[in-house]
Amino acid sequence: MIHTQDKQSGLFQMDIPQIEMAGDFIIKSGWTLGPRSLTEYELVYFPNGSKTKYEVFDRTYLLNESCFIITRPSEEHMYIFDQIQPTRHLFIHFKCDVAKSDSPLKDLILNGSSYIAAEETSFVPRMLKHILYLADTRPYQWYERCNYLLLAALAELNGTTELKKTEPNSKIKPIQIIRALDYIDKNLTRNLNVAEVANITGWTHEHFTRIFTDHIGLPPQKAIMYRRVERACQHLLHEQWSIKQIAFAVGFKDEHYFSRTFIKVKGITATEYRNKYADSRLHHLAPAEEYSSPYPFNKYILFS
């Protein structure tokens, strides 16, 4: 993969990796692969934790959580698969030339860790599975699309590892917390309680409250109130409703309590908020009622 710069346009041009082989295998318990070495790179995704071990050089990695393994050419390595249960893994073999380039992926591909824990919200597993789907069905430009998807997957992995280096305390929200926030947003007009929200995550009330507060920075009950105010902000910008109508629409039973709460959260009145942030370009939009999207609804996202 070569990374060069077009001096006239100022744009970077990058040759993409070339996939040679891929598969999604379920290995019988107790099987050992290797020792072996490859002439190409191999990216392996293990969707489930197990007692499988990966040995490379003088290091042994226990793959007891969802993870990615990167093996480089000529690295002697071995897999000792779980002795009790079958192990599923998805693998991609590819050629890639970054040794003489200034590619931002150079460190990951050449010198990065052999083991990368998979974040719960990572898109990489879906990218790798789509590569296999395209390679099997072979639609229009399937090979080029597969290679570009692999490039994007490697960029995602690189971004994850770099984030952990620069912000080691950064946290990815567990899927249970995302599910809880989504449930809250879809039921704001109801008289929600924390026990009900905790129940849909499968956690106990105490455990849910602790993990939720740790990731969101607010206890669940307070977060529900804040989400109601945020929904009210959308109505203020998208609808011509009265303050009383908006208060009832987001689950407040008392207009005066809503007004006091809005000022407490936003620092200004609901009317002042509407006057300050109203935008004629937003009048045709409907308020978003879900949290699970990885990006905000109804927001212009500028790339400059």
Secondary structure, 3 states (H helix, E strand, C coil): CCEEECCCCCCEEECCCEEEEEEEEEECCCCEEEEECCCCEEEEEECCCCCCEEEECCEEEECCCCEEEEECCCCCEEEECCCCCCEEEEEEEEECCCCCCCCCCHHHHHHCCCEEECCCCCCHHHHHHHHHHHHHHCCCCHHHHHHHHHHHHHHHHHHHHHHHHHCCCCCCCCHHHHHHHHHHHHCCCCCCCHHHHHHHHCCCHHHHHHHHHHHHCCCHHHHHHHHHHHHHHHHHHHCCCCHHHHHHHCCCCCHHHHHHHHHHHHCCCHHHHHHHHCCHHHCCCCCCCCCCCCCCCCCCCCCC
